[in-house]
Amino acid sequence: MVMEPVLEIFASDDFALWPIGEHESYGYLVLNGELTPAEVGTAVMRIAACNDFEPEEEHGPCPTDPLGSFLHGLLTMADLFAAGGFRVIDNASGTVFVDPGCCNGLETWRDWLEVLDGTGYSAFGHDPSSVAERVGDGVRLTFDAHGTDGSPVIELPTDQVRRLIAGAEQDVRDFLGLVGTWAERQLPAHAAAVTAALARALDVASTP
């Protein structure tokens, strides 16, 4: 059983602000500490693009240079979005529980803890309508709660789910460690700000 943080990726053939990897649209990039510099560049590009729209006036005027303009939303907005989520794969059965939905992102990954320590229930957007809920001493993951009967289901002990969440969180932190090094090399004038912004976008403390 695997839980991994994934970022939804769109192809960006015309992106030229820094080197990125080649990825097909509507695929997922797994975030962890083993990404190549080009893959880190892809992830940073995607998260910045998720927040690339005109902020409110209190965030100041948008820079006119291409790099400053592209990073402006990421660096100035308080509420950031990162398209993706936690994906659970049952290698034994081949069942995949895809957390990423159209209304949720990686910034809401702590909703998983609500299942264990809060209301006992969390939904992760729709298309599909993935749901995690406490059932007795376990957690049931339903791939599409609003779909037809017979939706794939994964049932796990709560202790195992807690370990899986902790491992996925560590993957996010390891990824942020790579971002710090990558940003110093690719975006030296913005390195600290970009690293801090991605930590906020992924809802974890910055990695020193």
N, C-alpha and C positions, 0 to 999 in steps of 0.2 A: 504494500500500500504506500503510495507516494502522494504528498501534498507539495505543490510548488507554486511560487508566485509567478504569474505570467502577465506580460504586457501585450495588448493587442496592437498589431503592427500593420501599417499601411505602406505600400511601396512609395518611395519618394525618389524617383530617378533624377529629378532636377535639383535635388538638395546639394548645396555646394559650400555651406558655411564651415563644415568640418567633415572628416572622413566617416562614412557609415558603411554598414554591411549591406548585402543584398538579401532582401526578404520579399516574399510575396504578400500581397494585400490580404487582410483578414486572417492572417496567421497569428501565432503567439510566440513571443520570445520569452524564454524562461530566464528569470533574473536570479543570479547567484554570483559567487565569487570566482567563477571559472570563465567568465565571458572574455572574449578578445577585445582589444581596444576598439575595433570597428563595431563590434556588437554593443559595447558601452555607448559609443557614439550614436548608434541607432536608438538605443533606449532613451538617451538624453534628448535626442531630436524629437522622438515621439511624445515624451512627456511635455516638452516645451510646446510642441504643436497643439497638444490638448488644451493648452492655456493661452494660445496665440490669438487673443482678441482684445479689443480696446478696453482697458480697465476704466474704472470710474475716474473722475477728475482729480480726486484726492491722491491718486497715485502718480500724478505729474504727467507732463507731456511725453508722448512716445518718442524715443530717439529716432533720428532720421537715417542712421546707418543701418544696413541690413541686419547685422548681428545684434545690435542693441534693440532694434525693432522686434526681432524674432524672440528675444529673451525677455522683453519688457513685461508681458503678462506673468510669466513664470516668476520673475524677480520682484514683482510689486503687488500681486494679488494675495489676499489672506487665505482664501479658500481655493485650493488647487485640486485638479482632477488628473488622474492617471488611468487611462482606459485599460482595464484588466481586472485581475482578482486572483484568488487562490484556486488552483485546479487539483482535484483529487483523482488519482488513477488507481483502480484495482487491477493490478497486473495479473492476478489469478483468473478473473472473469473477463477482463478487457473492458469493464465498465468505466466510463469517464464521467465524473461530476464536474461540470464546468461552472464555476462560480461567476466568471465575468458575464454581466448582463448589461443591457443598454442604459440602466439607471444607476449602476453602481460601478465603482472603480477600485483600484488598489488602495486608495486612501481610506476606504471603509473596511479594510481587512479585519479590524478589531470587532466587527459584528460577529465573527466566529466565536469570540469570547462570550458574547451575549448568550449564545446557545449553551455554553457550559456554566456560566456564573450569573446569568441574568434571567431574562424571560424564558429561556429555553427554546427560543425560536428565532430564526433569521431568514429573510428572503433576499435574493440577490438579483433583483431586476427581472426582466423577462426576455423571451426569445433566446433560450428557454427560460421558464419560470422555476429556477433552481431554489430549493428550500432545504435548510438544515434544522432539525428539531430534536429536542431531548425526548426519548421514549424509554422510560424506566431508567436503567443504569447504562443506557447506550445513546447513541446519536444516529438518527436516520437521515441520510442524504437522498433526496428525491430529485432526479434529473429535471423533470418537468411536471410540477405539481398541478398545472392548469392544462396539461395536455391530455391525450387519450389515456384510457386505462392501460396498465401495463408499463408505465414509465419505469426505466431502470432505477433501482434503489441500491444504495450501499448502507449497510448497518455496521457500526463500529462501537467498541467500548469507549466510554468517555475518556479514560486514561490514555488510550491510543490517540484519540482526537487531540487531546491536550499536547501530546508529544509531537504530533504532526504539525500543529499550529506553531509550536516553539521552533521546530526545524525550519518551517517556511519563513518565520520572522527572521531567523538567523541568516537565511539566504538573502533576504532583503538587506540586512545590515552588511553582509559580505559584499553585495553589489554596491552599496553606497561607499564602502571602502575603496572599491575600484574607481568609482566616480571621482573621489577626491584626487587620486593620482592622475586620472585621465584629464580632469579639468585643469589641473596645474600645467599640463603639457599642451592642451588644445585651446584653453580659454584662460590664459594666465591673468588677464585683467578682471575676469569675472569668477575665478575659481571658487573662492570662499562663498560668494553669494549663490552660485549655481548649486554647489554641494548642499548648502543649507536649505535652499528652496526644494531640492529633490527629497531631502529628509522630511520636510513638511508635507510634500506631495504624497509620500509613502507612509506618513504617520509614524516615523521612528526618529529617535534622537540622532543628531549628526554624529558620524564616526570621526574621532579625532584624527 
